[in-house]
Amino acid sequence: MNNKIIYIDLQQAIELHSWIIERTDGVNKIQDYSHLENILLQVKSEDITEFKDKLTQLVFAINESHKLIEDSKRLSIALGCYFLELNGYDYVVHYFATEMENIVVWLANKRIDRDLLAEIIESLIDEEDYSEELKLKIAIAF
């Protein structure tokens, strides 16, 4: 993959959120745009060097923002897919979206923690299926 990571900016994230809300009859509400912008800046941080870790941070932080961002679970999936697509991981976008539908709910309900999310995301990017060990971890968490 390309070593130069392409990031999502605030305007793109806002537009994607609006697009999701329009299609789900939700409420277009982001209480604090600076919070969303801070998440996007965290992803850009040089402290996080690996793409998969940046993707994990994006999904985790957006998902955790349910009090400030309406429909944060869907937005975490959509931004994750967009981030994958921007960076040449087109081949995994559909698989990622499908698998993350349940994962983000479990994450929001604290059944899955950030570390397990990172393992899941790494597996989604690098493997055709979850390893038996990861399947067991997910089953135990659920």
N, C-alpha and C positions, 0 to 999 in steps of 0.2 A: 504494500500500500504506500501511497504518497506520505512522506514524512511531514509535509506541511498541512497542518490541521486547519480546516475551514470552520469558523465558528458562526453561531446564530447570534444576530444582534437583537436588541430590544424590540425594534419595529417589526421584525420578522416574527418574533415570539407573540407579540400582541395581535398581529394579523392572523396567525395560526390559531390563537385562542378564539378570536372572533369567528373564524371559519368553523371551528368545532361547535361553538355555541349556536350559530345559525342552523347547523344541521341536527342539533340535538334538542332544540327548543329550551335550552338552558338560559341562565341569567348571565349576561356579559358583564362580569364583575371581577375586577382585579382591584383590591383595596389599596394596594401599595405597589406602584410601578417600580419604585426604587428597590423593593425587595426582589422582584423578578429580575431587574437589571443586575443586582448583586449576585444572584445565582448564576447568571450568564457570565459574569466576571470571574466567579469562582472556577467555572469550567475552563476559562482561559488561563488561569493561574499556572505559572511555571512550576509551582510546587507539585502539580499533578502532571506527570510527563506522558503516561501511556493513554492512548485513545480510549481503551476500554474503561480506564479509571475515570476519565473525563465524562464518558457516557454514563457511568454509574452515578457520578456526582450529579449530573443533570437530572436523571430520572429520580434519584433519591430526594434531592432538594425540592424539586417541583412537587413531587408526591407529598412531601411533608408540609407543604404550604397550603393545605386545604382550607385553613382559616382565612387566608389572604387572597387565594386564587380560586374562584369558582371552577369546578370541574377539573381539579388539579390532577386527578388520576388519568383522565383522557389526555390532558395536555402533556403529562409526563411521557406517555406513549408516543404521542404525535411529535413532540420535540425530539425524542429519542430516534424515531424513524427519520425525521428530517436531518438530524445530525449524522446519522448513518449514511443517508443518501448523499449529502453534501461532500462526504469524505470517501466516496467510492465503495461503500459497503452495500450497494444496491441489492446484491444477491441475498442479503439476510433481512431486508426490511419487512417483507411479508411474514416471515417466520418470527421475527422479533415482535411485530404487532400482535400476532396471534397468541404467542406464548405469554406476552406481558399483560394480556387482559386479566388473567387471574392473579398474576404475580403482583401487580400494582395494588390490587384490592387487599391481598395478604400483607403487603408492605404497609399499607395505610392502617390495617388492623393490628399491626405489630406482631404478626405471625412470622414474618421474614425480617431479618435485620439487614443492615447495610452490607455486612460481610457476605452473607448468603446471596444478596442481590448481585454483588460483584462477581461471585462464582457463576451465577446464572447467566449474567451478561457475557462473561468471558466464554462460557460454553456456547451460547447462542452465536457468537461471532466466529469462534474457532472450530466448532465441532458440528457434526450432523445431528447428533442427539446427545442428551445428557448422559454422563457416565452413570454407572450403577450407584456409585458413592453419592453423587449429586442428587440422583433420584431419591435415594434414601433420606438425605438431608431435607429435601423438599417435603417428602411424605411425613417425616417427623415434625417439621414445622407446621404443616397443615393439620 
